[in-house]
Amino acid sequence: MFKISRFSKLKISILLILIISASLRFYNLPNSFIFAGDEEYQATLAQSLVKDFHIIWVGVNAAHLGFYLGPYWTYFSAFWLWLSQGNPLITGYVSSAIGVLTTLLIILTGSSLFGRKTGLFAGLLYATLPLMVFFDQKYWNPTLIPLLSLLLLLSLFKTKQNPGWLILFAASYGLVFHTHLSLIPVIFIAGYWLVRQKIRPSGKIILLSLATFLIMLAPLIAFDYFHKGSNITTPLRYKEITADYRNQVNPGQHLPALFQVLGRVWFIQAPSVNADEVITSCTDSSRIGNPKVAGISQRFTPPVWLSLIGLAFLLLFLINRKTWKKDAHTLLALFLITLMAAFLLFPGGAFEYYLLGVFPLLMFLPGILTDYFTRFKPTIILVVFLAAILGTYTVLTNKPEFGLGVKNSLIKQVITYINNEPFELKQTGLCHFYEGWRYLFIVNGKKPERSDSDQGMGWLYQSEITNKPIKYTVIFSESRVPVSFDTKDATILKSGGFTTYIFKTQ
């Protein structure tokens, strides 16, 4: 009876955490869902498959490196957009559901590797912390990174018990090439782990793992075959790539960004603006050679003491002798060190989402530290629940000033005003410059003759760009940023954080 009772309490605890996770991620999603430039590009690419299905071998470019990710995420996106007839809101529900699944996986991984208490604490934190929720509400190729990070950690550790877990590791690692390159360095950890643990998989498992990995990479292999090894030779162009000022290796810029993340991951002050928190152009550390956004963006900059607490949590784990005596703890430490080092050395801007694979791993630290420092166990537990409560409050009081609801409202006002007349579409701003307006206009039944989006995405819809005379020029602007043009003759419409200026050209 005692075992049954404990098991029931565990199931109830997991269920409650999952309900909290789902509730926060789905809460007010039609209004708070972020659909900006990256989302527009990926949705437009996926829609090209919906309109005229054809085989594609690659997806989006990875961080200006000239390396193209695999197409599986694009195929996945195309399915959901086909189902919703192009409405991107469905992808918000998909990414939120993936976040709930990640919450479950973090509980299971933590319980298996570090103990039930650590798994539950980690699950509660991942379910409620605002940065986790806001990124889980954003649908783009890095959406799967937290999930894949956990799968790689779990499957690699389990190979010690059963080498067959290598097949799951191979599948998860293969998917990294379709989502984001930030988890690529995990392969070095895997090599070290297999040697250290003296894991000797059978020939069958090796072949199945290799076959699984090759299936994941098959489209990229085909792409490289027809494009003279364009992807695989990327490391050979490293000097040329990093010669561009946008892609230089700059640990001095990345280190302060990492220090900020160690605070932001645990707390974001309410009320927040979720779009400011997760869109890269809303933070100065991600802007190279562009005007600063300090004083414009409402992105939360943690006080130094908060980041120091986050750093202390990390160091108390990494430098503790117990960490290096337990295999599961050692593997977690290797993941954290490797992925953070890669962030510091990765060329280009210090984009916070490059650390998405680290976020779920940090959630394990409070539970582990309660075992290391039993004297402070009540304090750490109190901090965990306080962080969960404050995180929940921040999510529930989020201001969706730049979300999908505001955009659709403004677009409908514009369509009502211009009626069926031809128009061109422009956009301006500082933090919110590329905001997916063209795609959203089309979803709302009105296609512009041309738009600012055409420069980067026009190759996907060349036949839809015309030189037809227009009656209106419609300019969308971030309201908190002064515009550089004369607005005297404009009809002005506003919604949330955006202002629209409509000029009659005929």
C-alpha positions as CSV (number, residue, x, y, z in Angstrom):
1,M,0.0,0.0,0.0
2,F,2.9,2.4,0.8
3,K,4.4,1.9,-2.6
4,I,1.1,2.4,-4.4
5,S,0.4,5.6,-2.4
6,R,3.8,7.0,-3.3
7,F,3.4,6.1,-6.9
8,S,0.0,7.8,-7.0
9,K,1.5,11.0,-5.4
10,L,4.2,11.0,-8.1
11,K,1.6,10.7,-10.9
12,I,-0.5,13.4,-9.4
13,S,2.6,15.7,-9.1
14,I,3.6,15.1,-12.7
15,L,0.1,15.7,-13.9
16,L,-0.2,19.0,-12.0
17,I,3.1,20.2,-13.4
18,L,2.0,19.3,-16.9
19,I,-1.3,21.1,-16.4
20,I,0.6,24.2,-15.2
21,S,3.0,23.9,-18.2
22,A,0.2,23.7,-20.7
23,S,-1.9,26.4,-19.1
24,L,0.9,28.9,-19.1
25,R,1.9,28.1,-22.7
26,F,-1.6,28.2,-24.1
27,Y,-2.8,31.2,-22.1
28,N,-3.9,34.0,-24.3
29,L,-1.8,32.5,-27.2
30,P,-3.9,34.0,-30.0
31,N,-2.8,37.4,-28.8
32,S,0.7,36.7,-27.4
33,F,2.0,34.4,-30.2
34,I,5.1,36.0,-31.8
35,F,5.2,36.1,-35.6
36,A,8.2,38.1,-36.8
37,G,10.8,38.0,-39.6
38,D,12.2,34.5,-38.9
39,E,8.7,33.1,-38.6
40,E,7.6,34.8,-41.8
41,Y,10.5,33.4,-43.8
42,Q,10.0,29.8,-42.5
43,A,6.2,30.0,-43.0
44,T,6.7,31.3,-46.5
45,L,9.2,28.6,-47.3
46,A,6.8,25.9,-45.9
47,Q,3.8,27.5,-47.8
48,S,5.7,27.0,-51.1
49,L,5.4,23.3,-50.4
50,V,1.7,23.5,-49.6
51,K,1.0,25.4,-52.8
52,D,3.1,23.3,-55.0
53,F,4.6,20.3,-53.3
54,H,8.1,19.4,-54.4
55,I,11.2,17.8,-52.9
56,I,13.5,20.2,-51.2
57,W,16.9,19.2,-49.9
58,V,17.7,22.0,-47.4
59,G,15.9,24.4,-45.1
60,V,17.1,27.8,-43.8
61,N,20.6,29.2,-43.7
62,A,22.4,28.9,-40.3
63,A,23.7,32.1,-38.8
64,H,25.2,33.6,-41.9
65,L,27.7,30.8,-42.1
66,G,26.7,29.6,-45.6
67,F,25.6,26.3,-44.0
68,Y,22.1,25.2,-44.8
69,L,20.0,23.2,-42.3
70,G,18.1,20.1,-43.3
71,P,14.5,20.4,-44.6
72,Y,12.6,18.2,-42.1
73,W,11.5,21.2,-40.0
74,T,10.1,22.8,-43.2
75,Y,8.2,19.7,-44.1
76,F,6.9,19.5,-40.6
77,S,5.8,23.2,-40.8
78,A,4.2,22.7,-44.2
79,F,1.9,20.0,-42.7
80,W,0.5,22.3,-40.0
81,L,0.1,25.2,-42.4
82,W,-1.7,23.0,-44.8
83,L,-4.0,21.9,-42.0
84,S,-4.8,25.5,-41.0
85,Q,-4.9,26.9,-44.5
86,G,-1.9,29.0,-43.8
87,N,-2.9,30.4,-40.5
88,P,0.3,30.6,-38.5
89,L,-1.5,30.5,-35.1
90,I,-1.6,26.7,-35.3
91,T,2.2,26.6,-35.2
92,G,2.0,28.5,-31.9
93,Y,0.0,25.7,-30.5
94,V,2.4,23.2,-31.9
95,S,5.4,24.8,-30.3
96,S,3.6,25.2,-27.0
97,A,2.7,21.5,-27.1
98,I,6.4,20.7,-27.8
99,G,7.1,22.8,-24.7
100,V,4.7,20.7,-22.6
101,L,6.4,17.5,-24.0
102,T,9.8,18.9,-23.0
103,T,8.4,19.5,-19.5
104,L,7.5,15.8,-19.3
105,L,10.9,14.8,-20.7
106,I,12.8,16.9,-18.2
107,I,10.9,15.3,-15.3
108,L,11.6,11.8,-16.7
109,T,15.2,12.6,-17.4
110,G,15.8,14.2,-14.1
111,S,14.1,11.4,-12.2
112,S,16.1,8.7,-14.1
113,L,19.5,10.4,-13.8
114,F,19.4,12.5,-10.6
115,G,16.5,11.3,-8.6
116,R,12.7,11.9,-8.4
117,K,12.9,15.1,-6.4
118,T,15.4,16.7,-8.9
119,G,13.2,15.6,-11.8
120,L,10.0,17.2,-10.2
121,F,11.8,20.4,-9.3
122,A,13.3,20.7,-12.8
123,G,9.9,20.1,-14.3
124,L,8.2,22.7,-12.1
125,L,10.8,25.3,-13.0
126,Y,10.7,24.5,-16.7
127,A,6.9,24.7,-16.6
128,T,6.8,28.1,-15.0
129,L,9.9,30.2,-15.7
130,P,9.0,33.0,-18.2
131,L,12.0,32.6,-20.5
132,M,11.2,28.9,-21.0
133,V,7.5,29.7,-21.6
134,F,8.1,32.6,-24.0
135,F,10.6,30.7,-26.1
136,D,8.2,27.7,-26.2
137,Q,5.5,30.0,-27.6
138,K,7.8,30.9,-30.5
139,Y,7.6,28.6,-33.5
140,W,10.9,28.4,-35.5
141,N,13.6,25.8,-36.3
142,P,15.3,26.1,-32.8
143,T,12.0,25.1,-31.1
144,L,13.1,21.5,-30.8
145,I,16.5,22.3,-29.2
146,P,15.5,22.0,-25.5
147,L,13.9,18.7,-26.3
148,L,16.8,17.4,-28.3
149,S,19.3,18.5,-25.6
150,L,17.5,16.4,-23.1
151,L,17.2,13.4,-25.5
152,L,20.9,13.5,-26.2
153,L,21.7,13.7,-22.5
154,L,19.3,10.9,-21.5
155,S,20.2,8.5,-24.4
156,L,23.9,9.0,-24.0
157,F,23.8,8.2,-20.3
158,K,21.6,5.2,-20.9
159,T,24.1,3.6,-23.3
160,K,26.0,2.6,-20.1
161,Q,23.1,0.3,-19.3
162,N,22.1,-0.6,-22.8
163,P,24.2,0.3,-25.9
164,G,20.9,0.2,-27.9
165,W,20.2,3.7,-26.7
166,L,22.8,4.8,-29.3
167,I,20.1,4.5,-31.9
168,L,18.0,7.2,-30.2
169,F,21.2,9.3,-29.8
170,A,21.9,9.0,-33.5
171,A,18.3,10.0,-34.4
172,S,18.4,13.0,-32.0
173,Y,21.8,14.1,-33.1
174,G,20.7,13.8,-36.8
175,L,17.8,16.1,-36.0
176,V,20.2,18.8,-34.7
177,F,21.2,19.4,-38.4
178,H,17.6,20.3,-39.1
179,T,17.0,22.6,-36.2
180,H,20.1,24.5,-34.9
181,L,23.9,24.0,-34.9
182,S,24.3,24.9,-31.2
183,L,24.2,21.2,-30.2
184,I,26.8,20.1,-32.7
185,P,29.6,20.0,-30.0
186,V,27.7,17.2,-28.2
187,I,29.4,14.7,-30.5
188,F,32.7,15.4,-28.7
189,I,31.1,14.5,-25.3
190,A,29.7,11.4,-26.9
191,G,33.1,10.2,-28.1
192,Y,34.6,10.9,-24.6
193,W,31.7,9.1,-22.8
194,L,31.8,6.0,-25.0
195,V,35.6,5.6,-24.4
196,R,35.5,6.4,-20.7
197,Q,32.6,4.1,-20.0
198,K,34.2,1.4,-22.2
199,I,30.9,0.9,-24.1
200,R,31.2,-1.6,-26.8
201,P,28.0,-1.7,-28.9
202,S,27.4,-4.8,-31.1
203,G,27.9,-4.6,-34.8
204,K,24.1,-4.6,-35.3
205,I,23.6,-1.5,-33.0
206,I,26.5,0.3,-34.8
207,L,24.9,-0.3,-38.2
208,L,21.4,0.7,-37.0
209,S,22.8,3.8,-35.4
210,L,24.7,4.7,-38.5
211,A,21.7,4.0,-40.7
212,T,19.5,6.2,-38.5
213,F,21.9,9.0,-38.6
214,L,22.3,8.8,-42.4
215,I,18.5,8.8,-42.8
216,M,18.4,12.0,-40.9
217,L,21.2,13.5,-43.0
218,A,20.1,12.1,-46.3
219,P,18.7,15.3,-47.7
220,L,21.8,17.2,-46.8
221,I,24.0,14.5,-48.3
222,A,22.0,14.9,-51.6
223,F,22.3,18.6,-51.4
224,D,26.1,18.5,-51.0
225,Y,26.3,16.0,-53.9
226,F,24.6,18.4,-56.3
227,H,26.3,21.5,-54.9
228,K,29.9,20.5,-54.8
229,G,30.1,19.9,-51.0
230,S,28.8,23.4,-50.1
231,N,27.8,22.4,-46.6
232,I,30.5,20.0,-45.6
233,T,33.2,22.4,-46.7
234,T,32.0,25.2,-44.4
235,P,34.8,24.7,-41.9
236,L,37.3,25.2,-44.8
237,R,35.8,28.7,-45.3
238,Y,36.0,29.5,-41.6
239,K,38.6,32.2,-42.1
240,E,36.7,33.8,-44.9
241,I,33.4,33.7,-42.9
242,T,34.8,35.2,-39.7
243,A,36.5,38.0,-41.7
244,D,33.0,39.6,-42.0
245,Y,32.6,41.9,-39.0
246,R,29.2,40.3,-38.3
247,N,30.7,36.9,-37.9
248,Q,33.8,37.5,-35.9
249,V,34.6,35.4,-32.9
250,N,34.2,37.7,-30.0
251,P,34.1,36.1,-26.5
252,G,34.2,39.5,-24.9
253,Q,30.8,40.2,-26.3
254,H,29.4,36.8,-25.6
255,L,30.6,36.5,-22.0
256,P,28.4,39.4,-20.7
257,A,25.4,37.9,-22.6
258,L,26.0,34.6,-20.9
259,F,26.3,36.3,-17.6
260,Q,22.9,38.0,-18.2
261,V,21.3,34.7,-19.2
262,L,22.3,33.1,-15.9
263,G,20.0,35.7,-14.2
264,R,17.3,35.9,-16.8
265,V,16.8,32.1,-16.9
266,W,15.5,32.2,-13.3
267,F,13.5,35.4,-13.3
268,I,12.0,38.0,-15.5
269,Q,10.3,41.0,-13.9
270,A,6.6,41.6,-14.4
271,P,4.9,43.0,-16.4
272,S,6.9,41.8,-19.3
273,V,6.6,42.1,-23.1
274,N,7.3,38.6,-24.4
275,A,8.3,39.7,-27.9
276,D,11.0,42.0,-26.4
277,E,12.3,39.1,-24.3
278,V,12.9,36.6,-27.2
279,I,13.4,38.6,-30.4
280,T,17.1,39.0,-31.0
281,S,17.0,42.5,-32.3
282,C,15.6,43.7,-28.9
283,T,18.9,43.3,-27.1
284,D,22.1,45.2,-27.7
285,S,24.3,42.1,-27.3
286,S,22.7,40.7,-30.5
287,R,23.1,43.9,-32.6
288,I,26.4,44.3,-34.5
289,G,26.9,47.6,-36.2
290,N,23.3,48.7,-35.6
291,P,21.8,51.4,-33.4
292,K,21.4,50.5,-29.8
293,V,18.0,49.7,-28.4
294,A,18.7,50.6,-24.8
295,G,15.8,52.7,-23.6
296,I,13.5,51.4,-26.4
297,S,13.2,47.7,-25.7
298,Q,11.5,46.6,-22.5
299,R,13.6,43.5,-22.3
300,F,14.5,42.6,-18.8
301,T,18.1,43.2,-17.8
302,P,18.8,41.3,-14.6
303,P,20.6,43.1,-11.8
304,V,24.1,41.9,-11.2
305,W,23.2,40.2,-8.0
306,L,20.7,38.0,-9.7
307,S,23.2,36.9,-12.4
308,L,25.7,36.3,-9.6
309,I,23.3,33.9,-7.9
310,G,22.8,32.1,-11.1
311,L,26.6,31.9,-11.6
312,A,26.9,30.6,-8.0
313,F,24.4,27.8,-8.7
314,L,26.4,26.8,-11.7
315,L,29.8,26.9,-10.1
316,L,28.7,25.2,-6.9
317,F,27.8,22.3,-9.2
318,L,30.8,22.4,-11.5
319,I,33.5,22.7,-8.9
320,N,32.0,20.2,-6.4
321,R,33.9,17.0,-6.1
322,K,30.6,15.0,-5.9
323,T,29.9,16.1,-9.4
324,W,32.9,14.4,-10.8
325,K,32.3,11.2,-8.8
326,K,28.8,10.4,-10.2
327,D,28.5,9.5,-13.8
328,A,25.2,11.2,-14.4
329,H,26.4,14.4,-12.7
330,T,29.7,14.3,-14.7
331,L,27.8,14.0,-18.0
332,L,25.6,16.9,-17.1
333,A,28.6,19.0,-16.2
334,L,30.3,18.1,-19.5
335,F,27.1,19.2,-21.4
336,L,27.0,22.5,-19.6
337,I,30.7,23.3,-20.0
338,T,30.8,22.3,-23.7
339,L,27.6,24.1,-24.8
340,M,28.5,27.3,-22.9
341,A,32.1,27.2,-24.3
342,A,30.6,26.8,-27.8
343,F,28.4,29.8,-27.2
344,L,31.4,31.9,-26.2
345,L,33.4,30.9,-29.2
346,F,30.6,30.9,-31.8
347,P,31.1,33.6,-34.5
348,G,28.7,36.4,-34.8
349,G,26.2,38.0,-32.4
350,A,25.6,36.8,-28.9
351,F,22.1,35.5,-29.6
352,E,20.4,34.2,-26.4
353,Y,18.6,31.5,-28.2
354,Y,22.0,29.8,-29.0
355,L,21.7,28.7,-25.3
356,L,18.3,27.0,-25.7
357,G,20.0,23.6,-25.2
358,V,21.5,24.8,-21.9
359,F,18.2,26.1,-20.4
360,P,16.6,22.7,-19.5
361,L,20.0,21.4,-18.2
362,L,20.2,24.3,-15.7
363,M,16.8,23.3,-14.3
364,F,18.4,20.2,-12.7
365,L,20.8,22.2,-10.6
366,P,18.5,23.2,-7.6
367,G,17.5,19.6,-7.0
368,I,21.1,18.4,-7.2
369,L,22.3,21.1,-4.9
370,T,19.8,20.1,-2.2
371,D,21.7,16.8,-2.1
372,Y,25.1,18.4,-2.1
373,F,24.2,21.0,0.6
374,T,21.7,19.4,2.9
375,R,22.0,22.3,5.4
376,F,20.6,24.7,2.8
377,K,18.0,22.3,1.5
378,P,14.9,24.2,2.9
379,T,16.3,27.5,1.5
380,I,16.8,26.0,-2.0
381,I,13.4,24.5,-2.0
382,L,11.9,27.8,-1.0
383,V,13.7,29.5,-3.8
384,V,12.4,27.0,-6.3
385,F,8.8,27.5,-5.3
386,L,9.3,31.3,-5.1
387,A,10.8,31.3,-8.6
388,A,7.8,29.2,-9.9
389,I,5.3,31.6,-8.3
390,L,6.9,34.7,-9.6
391,G,7.4,33.1,-13.1
392,T,3.7,32.2,-13.3
393,Y,2.8,35.8,-12.3
394,T,5.1,37.2,-15.0
395,V,3.6,35.0,-17.7
396,L,0.0,35.8,-16.7
397,T,0.7,39.6,-16.7
398,N,2.6,39.5,-20.1
399,K,1.7,42.5,-22.3
400,P,1.3,41.1,-25.9
401,E,1.9,44.5,-27.5
402,F,3.6,43.0,-30.5
403,G,1.7,39.7,-30.7
404,L,-0.4,38.2,-33.4
405,G,-3.7,39.5,-32.0
406,V,-2.5,43.2,-32.3
407,K,-1.2,42.6,-35.8
408,N,-4.3,41.0,-37.1
409,S,-6.4,43.8,-35.6
410,L,-4.3,46.4,-37.3
411,I,-4.3,44.5,-40.7
412,K,-8.1,44.3,-40.7
413,Q,-8.3,48.1,-40.1
414,V,-6.0,48.7,-43.0
415,I,-7.9,46.3,-45.3
416,T,-11.2,48.1,-44.4
417,Y,-9.6,51.4,-45.2
418,I,-7.9,50.6,-48.6
419,N,-10.7,48.3,-49.7
420,N,-9.7,46.4,-52.8
421,E,-7.2,48.9,-54.1
422,P,-3.7,47.9,-55.0
423,F,-1.0,48.8,-52.4
424,E,2.6,48.3,-51.5
425,L,3.8,47.3,-48.1
426,K,6.7,48.8,-46.1
427,Q,7.9,48.4,-42.5
428,T,10.2,50.3,-40.2
429,G,11.3,50.2,-36.6
430,L,14.3,49.4,-34.4
431,C,13.5,46.4,-32.2
432,H,10.5,45.3,-34.2
433,F,11.5,46.0,-37.8
434,Y,10.8,42.7,-39.6
435,E,7.4,41.6,-38.3
436,G,5.9,39.2,-41.0
437,W,3.4,41.7,-42.3
438,R,3.3,40.4,-45.9
439,Y,2.5,36.9,-44.9
440,L,-0.2,38.0,-42.4
441,F,-1.9,40.3,-45.0
442,I,-2.1,37.3,-47.4
443,V,-3.6,35.1,-44.6
444,N,-6.2,37.9,-44.0
445,G,-7.1,37.9,-47.7
446,K,-5.2,40.9,-49.1
447,K,-2.0,40.5,-51.1
448,P,0.4,43.5,-51.6
449,E,1.8,44.2,-55.1
450,R,5.2,44.4,-53.5
451,S,6.8,44.7,-50.1
452,D,10.0,45.1,-48.1
453,S,9.9,41.4,-47.5
454,D,10.5,40.8,-51.2
455,Q,14.2,41.6,-50.9
456,G,15.0,38.6,-48.7
457,M,12.1,36.2,-49.6
458,G,11.0,37.2,-53.1
459,W,12.7,34.3,-54.7
460,L,10.0,32.1,-53.1
461,Y,7.1,34.0,-54.8
462,Q,8.6,35.8,-57.8
463,S,5.4,35.6,-59.8
464,E,3.5,37.4,-57.1
465,I,5.7,40.5,-57.2
466,T,4.3,43.1,-59.7
467,N,5.0,46.5,-61.1
468,K,1.4,47.3,-61.1
469,P,0.5,50.9,-60.2
470,I,-0.6,51.3,-56.6
471,K,-3.1,53.5,-55.0
472,Y,-1.7,53.3,-51.4
473,T,1.6,52.9,-49.7
474,V,1.2,51.3,-46.3
475,I,4.0,51.7,-43.8
476,F,4.0,49.8,-40.5
477,S,6.1,51.2,-37.7
478,E,7.1,50.3,-34.2
479,S,5.2,53.1,-32.3
480,R,7.9,53.8,-29.7
481,V,10.5,54.6,-32.4
482,P,10.3,58.0,-34.2
483,V,9.8,57.7,-38.0
484,S,12.1,59.4,-40.5
485,F,9.4,60.5,-43.0
486,D,6.7,63.2,-43.1
487,T,3.4,61.9,-41.7
488,K,1.4,65.1,-42.5
489,D,-0.6,63.5,-45.3
490,A,-0.9,60.1,-43.8
491,T,-3.9,58.3,-42.4
492,I,-2.8,57.0,-39.1
493,L,-4.0,53.7,-37.5
494,K,-2.8,52.2,-34.2
495,S,-3.0,48.9,-32.4
496,G,-0.8,47.8,-29.5
497,G,2.8,48.7,-30.1
498,F,2.4,49.4,-33.8
499,T,1.4,52.4,-35.8
500,T,0.4,52.3,-39.5
501,Y,0.8,55.2,-41.9
502,I,-1.3,55.0,-45.1
503,F,-0.4,57.3,-47.9
504,K,-2.6,57.8,-51.0
505,T,-0.4,57.7,-54.1
506,Q,-3.1,58.4,-56.8
